[in-house]
Amino acid sequence: MAVRELHVDQITDAVARLVQEANFVLSEDVKLALAQARQREESAVGRAILEELVENYTIAETESVPMCQDTGAAVVFIEVGQDVHLVGGDLKEAINRGVAKGYTEGYLRKSMLDDPLRRKNTGDNTPAMIHIDLVPGDKVHIAVDCKGGGSENMSRLAMLKPSDGWEGVKKFVIDTVANAGPNACPPLIVGVGVGGTFDKVGYLAKRSLLRPVGQPSPDPEWAAREQELLTEINKLGVGPMGLGGRVTALAVHIETMGCHITALPVAVNIECHSHRHKHTVL
């Protein structure tokens, strides 16, 4: 079987480009979701805010400036085909070089610290949060999510009892969004992880945000639960930017996996309306 060689410098360049594109150009799925939200928002204030959000991302794209002053932590999901031979250096170092290059050349705000308590800014927005998976094939798929601090701070994780069941999961998700209120800059995309272990469930919630906004789960039962959660969240009345209205969330995405018989892990990773995600394949 032929093995394809790929120099890690190509990954560096791709990551550098993606972090800038993510901050300057809102993805088409989010644009469509915001347009649909404007149609169904009943609050005059809410509609005005949604119109301003559209104006904001239009200016950002036209002038190549960030759509938000918080340009996020770089979360990089990379799927490496098992028939790819990476050459030229360490993969994680290459990804971090790409983040540093993109944030520096794009004049994006550097928000990352070297230590959670000593709190010295690294000056180049590294380290990136890196997730690497080995998959079949000879391609490398890179997805970047530039995750803002406001929405990330409103995210939560719980280890529920199995007896809590779906109603327990549902209550935890809705309570998390309600407690976030305006602090996560709604309208939101709500990523939910259910299952796995303490470490895995947060990953599931964050990975769910890579799905095109509003694309339902391929599992019909979980797709119905996504819609149930979205309906209940939009009854909260938080509305665009927390000033009231029908549209508190644009979508709810749920990712699941099996778990231990004693456990029911749940994580909620909230994303703001500036949902900065970009993908490429090398």
C-alpha positions as CSV (number, residue, x, y, z in Angstrom):
1,M,0.0,0.0,0.0
2,A,1.4,3.4,-1.0
3,V,2.1,5.8,1.8
4,R,1.7,9.5,1.1
5,E,4.2,11.9,2.5
6,L,3.1,15.3,3.9
7,H,5.4,17.9,5.3
8,V,4.2,19.4,8.5
9,D,4.9,22.9,7.2
10,Q,1.8,22.5,5.1
11,I,-0.2,21.9,8.3
12,T,1.4,25.0,9.8
13,D,0.4,27.1,6.9
14,A,-3.1,25.7,6.8
15,V,-3.7,26.4,10.6
16,A,-2.4,29.9,10.2
17,R,-4.8,30.6,7.3
18,L,-7.8,28.9,9.1
19,V,-7.4,30.9,12.4
20,Q,-7.5,34.2,10.4
21,E,-10.4,33.1,8.2
22,A,-12.4,32.0,11.2
23,N,-12.0,35.4,12.8
24,F,-12.7,37.4,9.7
25,V,-15.3,35.4,7.8
26,L,-18.4,33.9,9.5
27,S,-19.2,30.5,8.0
28,E,-22.2,30.2,5.7
29,D,-24.1,27.8,8.1
30,V,-24.0,30.5,10.9
31,K,-25.0,33.2,8.5
32,L,-28.0,31.2,7.4
33,A,-29.0,30.4,11.0
34,L,-28.9,34.1,11.9
35,A,-31.0,35.0,8.9
36,Q,-33.6,32.4,9.9
37,A,-33.5,33.7,13.5
38,R,-34.3,37.2,12.3
39,Q,-37.4,35.8,10.6
40,R,-38.8,34.2,13.7
41,E,-37.7,36.7,16.3
42,E,-40.8,38.4,17.7
43,S,-39.0,41.0,19.9
44,A,-38.3,44.3,18.1
45,V,-35.2,44.7,20.2
46,G,-34.2,41.2,19.4
47,R,-34.6,41.7,15.7
48,A,-32.6,44.9,15.8
49,I,-29.8,43.1,17.6
50,L,-29.8,40.3,15.0
51,E,-29.6,42.9,12.2
52,E,-26.6,44.5,14.0
53,L,-24.9,41.1,14.2
54,V,-25.3,40.7,10.4
55,E,-23.9,44.2,9.9
56,N,-21.0,43.3,12.2
57,Y,-20.0,40.1,10.4
58,T,-20.4,41.8,7.0
59,I,-18.0,44.6,8.0
60,A,-15.5,42.0,9.4
61,E,-15.5,40.1,6.2
62,T,-15.3,43.1,3.9
63,E,-12.5,44.8,5.9
64,S,-10.7,41.6,7.1
65,V,-11.0,42.6,10.8
66,P,-12.1,40.4,13.7
67,M,-15.8,40.1,14.2
68,C,-15.2,40.2,18.0
69,Q,-12.4,41.7,20.1
70,D,-12.0,38.2,21.8
71,T,-10.4,36.3,19.0
72,G,-10.5,33.1,21.1
73,A,-8.4,30.2,22.1
74,A,-7.4,28.1,19.1
75,V,-9.0,24.6,19.4
76,V,-7.6,22.4,16.6
77,F,-9.2,19.0,15.7
78,I,-6.9,17.1,13.3
79,E,-7.7,13.7,11.7
80,V,-4.6,12.1,10.2
81,G,-5.1,9.3,7.7
82,Q,-3.2,6.2,8.7
83,D,-1.7,6.1,5.2
84,V,-0.1,9.5,5.7
85,H,3.6,9.8,6.7
86,L,4.2,13.2,8.3
87,V,7.7,14.5,7.7
88,G,9.7,17.6,8.7
89,G,9.0,17.7,12.4
90,D,6.6,17.3,15.3
91,L,2.9,17.6,14.5
92,K,1.9,19.4,17.7
93,E,4.8,21.9,17.3
94,A,3.7,22.5,13.7
95,I,0.1,23.2,14.8
96,N,1.3,25.7,17.5
97,R,3.6,27.4,14.9
98,G,0.5,27.8,12.7
99,V,-1.5,29.3,15.5
100,A,1.4,31.7,16.4
101,K,1.8,32.7,12.8
102,G,-1.9,33.2,12.1
103,Y,-2.5,35.3,15.2
104,T,0.6,37.4,14.7
105,E,0.3,38.0,11.0
106,G,-3.5,38.6,11.3
107,Y,-3.0,41.1,14.2
108,L,-5.5,39.0,16.2
109,R,-5.7,39.5,20.0
110,K,-3.4,37.1,21.9
111,S,-5.3,35.8,24.9
112,M,-3.4,32.7,26.0
113,L,-1.3,32.5,29.2
114,D,1.7,30.3,30.1
115,D,0.2,29.2,33.5
116,P,-3.3,29.4,35.0
117,L,-2.0,31.2,38.2
118,R,1.2,33.0,37.2
119,R,-0.8,34.3,34.2
120,K,1.9,35.6,31.9
121,N,0.7,36.1,28.3
122,T,2.6,33.9,25.8
123,G,2.4,36.7,23.2
124,D,1.4,34.4,20.3
125,N,-1.9,32.8,21.4
126,T,-0.3,29.4,22.0
127,P,-0.7,26.8,23.3
128,A,-3.4,25.5,21.1
129,M,-5.9,23.0,22.4
130,I,-5.1,20.0,20.1
131,H,-7.2,16.9,19.5
132,I,-5.6,14.3,17.2
133,D,-7.3,11.2,15.8
134,L,-5.9,8.5,13.5
135,V,-8.4,7.6,10.8
136,P,-8.4,5.5,7.6
137,G,-7.2,7.0,4.3
138,D,-4.4,9.3,3.1
139,K,-5.8,12.7,3.9
140,V,-5.4,15.1,6.8
141,H,-8.5,16.9,7.9
142,I,-8.1,20.0,10.0
143,A,-10.9,21.8,11.8
144,V,-10.2,25.0,13.8
145,D,-12.6,26.5,16.4
146,C,-11.5,29.9,17.8
147,K,-13.3,29.7,21.1
148,G,-14.2,32.8,23.0
149,G,-13.7,33.1,26.7
150,G,-17.2,34.4,27.6
151,S,-19.0,31.4,26.2
152,E,-16.4,28.9,27.4
153,N,-16.7,30.3,31.0
154,M,-20.4,29.6,30.9
155,S,-19.9,25.9,30.0
156,R,-20.4,23.1,32.6
157,L,-19.9,19.4,33.2
158,A,-21.7,17.1,35.5
159,M,-21.5,13.4,36.5
160,L,-25.2,12.5,36.8
161,K,-26.6,9.3,38.3
162,P,-27.9,6.8,35.7
163,S,-31.3,7.0,37.3
164,D,-31.4,10.7,36.4
165,G,-32.0,9.6,32.8
166,W,-33.0,12.0,30.0
167,E,-34.9,14.3,32.3
168,G,-31.8,14.8,34.4
169,V,-29.7,15.5,31.3
170,K,-32.4,17.9,30.0
171,K,-32.6,19.8,33.2
172,F,-28.8,20.2,33.5
173,V,-28.6,21.6,29.9
174,I,-31.4,24.0,30.3
175,D,-30.2,25.2,33.7
176,T,-26.7,25.8,32.3
177,V,-28.1,27.9,29.5
178,A,-30.4,29.8,31.8
179,N,-27.6,30.5,34.3
180,A,-25.4,31.8,31.4
181,G,-28.0,34.4,30.6
182,P,-26.4,37.2,28.6
183,N,-22.9,36.4,29.5
184,A,-22.3,34.0,26.6
185,C,-23.5,36.5,24.0
186,P,-26.6,34.8,22.6
187,P,-28.0,33.6,20.3
188,L,-26.0,30.5,21.1
189,I,-25.0,27.2,19.6
190,V,-25.3,24.7,22.4
191,G,-22.9,21.7,22.2
192,V,-23.8,18.8,24.5
193,G,-21.8,15.7,25.2
194,V,-23.5,12.6,26.8
195,G,-21.6,9.5,27.8
196,G,-18.0,8.4,27.9
197,T,-15.9,9.4,31.0
198,F,-15.1,12.7,32.8
199,D,-12.4,13.6,30.3
200,K,-14.2,12.4,27.2
201,V,-17.6,14.0,27.7
202,G,-16.2,17.5,27.4
203,Y,-14.5,16.6,24.2
204,L,-17.8,15.3,22.8
205,A,-19.6,18.5,23.7
206,K,-16.9,20.6,22.0
207,R,-16.7,18.4,18.9
208,S,-20.4,18.6,18.4
209,L,-19.9,22.3,17.6
210,L,-18.0,21.4,14.4
211,R,-21.2,20.0,12.9
212,P,-22.9,22.5,10.5
213,V,-25.3,24.7,12.6
214,G,-28.7,23.0,12.8
215,Q,-27.7,19.8,11.2
216,P,-29.5,17.1,13.2
217,S,-27.9,14.1,14.8
218,P,-27.8,11.1,12.5
219,D,-29.6,9.1,15.2
220,P,-33.3,10.0,15.0
221,E,-33.9,9.6,18.8
222,W,-31.0,12.0,19.6
223,A,-32.1,14.4,16.8
224,A,-35.6,14.5,18.5
225,R,-33.9,15.3,21.8
226,E,-31.9,18.1,20.2
227,Q,-35.1,19.7,19.0
228,E,-36.7,19.2,22.4
229,L,-33.8,21.0,24.1
230,L,-33.8,23.8,21.5
231,T,-37.6,24.4,22.0
232,E,-37.2,24.5,25.8
233,I,-34.1,26.8,25.7
234,N,-36.0,29.2,23.4
235,K,-38.8,29.4,25.9
236,L,-36.4,30.9,28.5
237,G,-36.8,34.4,27.0
238,V,-33.1,35.3,27.3
239,G,-33.1,36.4,23.6
240,P,-30.4,38.0,21.5
241,M,-27.6,39.4,23.7
242,G,-29.8,38.7,26.7
243,L,-32.3,41.5,26.1
244,G,-35.3,39.3,25.7
245,G,-36.9,37.4,22.8
246,R,-37.7,34.1,21.3
247,V,-34.2,33.3,19.9
248,T,-31.8,32.3,22.8
249,A,-30.2,29.5,20.8
250,L,-29.8,28.8,17.1
251,A,-29.2,25.1,17.5
252,V,-28.5,22.3,19.9
253,H,-26.0,19.6,18.9
254,I,-25.6,16.4,20.9
255,E,-22.7,13.9,20.6
256,T,-22.8,10.6,22.5
257,M,-20.8,7.5,23.3
258,G,-21.1,4.5,25.5
259,C,-20.3,4.8,29.2
260,H,-19.8,2.8,32.4
261,I,-22.9,1.2,34.0
262,T,-22.6,3.5,37.1
263,A,-22.2,6.8,35.1
264,L,-24.2,9.4,33.2
265,P,-21.6,12.1,32.3
266,V,-23.0,15.3,30.7
267,A,-21.2,18.3,29.4
268,V,-22.5,21.6,27.9
269,N,-20.1,23.6,25.8
270,I,-21.8,26.9,25.0
271,E,-20.8,28.8,21.8
272,C,-21.6,32.4,21.1
273,H,-23.1,33.8,17.9
274,S,-19.6,34.5,16.6
275,H,-19.2,30.8,16.0
276,R,-15.7,30.9,14.4
277,H,-15.0,27.5,12.8
278,K,-13.2,26.6,9.6
279,H,-12.2,23.3,8.0
280,T,-9.7,22.2,5.3
281,V,-8.4,18.9,3.9
282,L,-4.8,18.3,2.9
